[in-house]
Amino acid sequence: MDEVYVLSVNNTFVMRKWMLDQDIKNIKFIPDGNGEFTEAMGLVMDGSGFGLGTRSKRYAAIIDNGVITHLDVDENGGVEVSSCSAVIGRL
């Protein structure tokens, strides 16, 4: 594994604060403030019932030389297929 990224439908300020508060140094954070990437991936979650608006489903992707080789989506709010241990098991 060369790099780990976290993408969230949030703005850069929130993402940076989260990264700093958790003292994270080896993970790159990508804000998807308008949810455009998330929508293009077909991974939009409607969180308006919880006061969250449009968000992203929880997922993990393994990308090899720019090609998605695994895309595992937790559909029901769990973390079974997108957990660190699950992804490492697929590498």
N, C-alpha and C positions, 0 to 999 in steps of 0.2 A: 504494500500500500504506500503510495507516494504522498497523497494529501487527503485531508478530510475537510469538508465544507458543511456548513449549516446554513440553510436557506429558510427564511421566514417571511411571511407576508407582514412586514413591519418596516418601519423607517430606519435609516442608518443610525440615528441617535439612540434609539431603543436597543438596536443590535449591539452597538458599541458599549453601551452601559452594561448590558447583560454579559458581554465578553469580559469587561474589566472587573465587574463584580465577582465573576467566577474565576478570575485570574487565569484565563485561558490563553495559552501562548502558541499552541501548535495546530489550532483549528482556525480556518478562515470562515468569516461570517459574511453572508450575502443577503442584503435587504432586497425584498421584492415588494416595495412599498405599495404599488398599485395592483399587485397580484397578476401582472401580465405574464410572467414566466409560468406561474402556477396555472393560470388559465390555459396557456398554450400547451402545457403538459396534460391537461384534462384532470387536474388534481384539486379542483376547487371544492371547498367544504363550506356549506352555509351554516355559519355560527350565529346567525341573527337571533335565534331562539335563546341564546346565552348572552346576548348583548355584544357579540364579537364581530358581527358582520361577515364579510367574505374572508375566509382563511384558507389555508392549505391543509389537505389531508396529511397525516403523518406517513412518511415513506422513506425508503432508503434506496439509493441507486448506486450501482457499481458501474463505473465508466472506465473503459479501457481504450486508450488512444482516441478519445472523442466519441466512442460508440457505447451506448447503454447496453451492457451485457446482462444486467439484472435490475429490475424495478419491482420492488416489493412494497405494497401499500397496506397499511393497517386500516381496514375499512370501518371497524367498529370501536374506534377510540382506544384500542389496545396498543401494545408495543411488542407484539410477538414477532413480527417479521422485520421490523425496522430497528430492533435493539442492536446495540454494538455487538453483542455475542452472536446474534443471528447473522449479521453482515460478515463478521470475521469468519464464521463457519462456512460462508459461501465463497470466500476468497481462495 
